[in-house]
Amino acid sequence: VQLQASGGGLVQAGDSLRLSCAASGRTFSNYVMGWFRQAPGKEREFVAGITWSTSITYYADSVKGRFTISRDNAKNTVYLEMNSLKPEDTAVYSCAAAYNLQITTDARRYNYWGQGTQVTVSS
């Protein structure tokens, strides 16, 4: 299984970015896909999750209303659309897959991880 994250960059506060996570190596219909982030000196935190089969979504309170997670079955890709970015959103963002039918915010439940992509938001 491979998860390839991309789309990070340096933006200003209020700007938008879209992260992509291309998944390969298996069928993900029984998986939950999640985005996590880790800022320097802080613990990794859950950002958003989506069930692959039913597209049920769940967000951390800190990003609710600003970020949108979605998936494209044909491209086997999960997206994280990030709007109204704030400096506190600066972090390395990673995508992950959990063999689970319900979204979990516990990183330990995720079986596969992609490499991170850096998002930096300047004030």
C-alpha positions in Angstrom: 0.0 0.0 0.0 1.2 3.4 -0.9 -0.1 6.8 0.0 1.4 9.8 -1.7 0.5 13.2 -0.3 1.1 16.4 -2.3 -0.1 20.0 -2.6 1.5 21.7 0.3 3.2 25.1 0.1 3.7 28.6 1.5 0.7 30.8 1.5 -0.6 33.9 3.3 -3.3 33.9 5.9 -6.7 33.8 4.3 -5.5 31.8 1.3 -6.5 28.4 0.2 -4.7 25.1 -0.6 -5.8 21.7 -1.7 -3.9 18.7 -0.6 -4.1 15.4 -2.4 -3.4 11.8 -1.2 -3.1 9.3 -4.0 -3.7 5.7 -2.7 -2.6 2.5 -4.4 -1.9 -1.1 -3.6 -5.4 -2.3 -2.6 -9.1 -1.7 -2.6 -10.0 0.9 0.0 -13.7 0.3 0.3 -13.5 -0.9 3.9 -11.1 1.8 4.9 -11.2 5.2 6.5 -8.9 7.8 5.2 -7.6 10.5 7.4 -5.5 13.7 7.4 -3.3 14.5 10.4 -0.9 17.3 11.0 2.0 17.9 13.2 3.4 21.3 14.0 7.0 21.8 15.4 7.1 21.0 19.0 3.5 19.7 19.1 1.9 16.3 19.0 0.3 14.9 15.8 -3.3 15.8 15.7 -6.3 14.6 13.7 -7.6 17.0 11.1 -10.3 15.3 9.1 -11.5 11.8 8.1 -13.7 10.2 5.5 -15.1 6.8 5.0 -14.2 5.5 1.6 -17.4 3.6 0.8 -20.0 6.1 2.1 -18.1 9.4 2.2 -19.1 10.1 5.8 -16.9 12.9 7.1 -15.7 14.2 10.4 -13.5 17.2 11.3 -11.5 18.5 14.2 -13.2 21.5 15.7 -10.2 23.7 14.8 -10.8 23.2 11.1 -14.6 22.7 10.9 -16.2 25.1 8.4 -12.8 25.9 6.8 -11.6 22.5 5.6 -13.3 19.9 3.4 -12.3 16.3 2.9 -13.5 14.4 -0.1 -12.5 11.4 -2.2 -12.5 10.5 -5.9 -13.0 6.8 -6.4 -12.0 6.8 -10.0 -8.6 8.4 -9.2 -8.2 6.6 -5.8 -7.4 10.0 -4.3 -8.5 11.8 -1.2 -8.4 15.6 -1.0 -8.3 18.1 1.7 -9.5 21.5 0.6 -8.2 24.1 3.1 -9.8 27.6 3.0 -9.3 30.7 5.2 -5.9 29.4 6.3 -4.5 30.7 9.5 -0.9 30.8 10.7 -1.8 28.2 13.3 -2.6 25.8 10.5 1.2 25.6 9.7 2.3 22.0 10.0 3.3 18.9 8.2 0.2 17.3 6.9 0.0 13.5 6.4 -2.6 11.2 5.0 -3.3 7.8 6.5 -5.6 4.8 6.0 -7.3 2.7 8.7 -9.0 -0.6 8.1 -12.2 0.5 9.8 -15.7 1.3 8.8 -16.0 4.2 11.2 -13.8 7.3 11.4 -11.4 7.3 14.2 -9.3 10.2 15.4 -6.7 7.9 17.0 -3.6 7.8 14.9 -2.7 4.4 16.4 -5.7 2.9 14.5 -4.3 3.9 11.1 -2.4 1.1 9.3 -0.8 3.0 6.5 0.8 6.4 6.3 2.0 8.6 3.5 4.9 11.0 3.7 4.0 14.4 4.9 3.6 17.6 2.9 4.5 21.0 4.5 1.9 23.7 4.8 3.2 27.1 5.9 0.8 30.0 6.5 2.4 33.4 6.9 0.6 36.2 8.7 
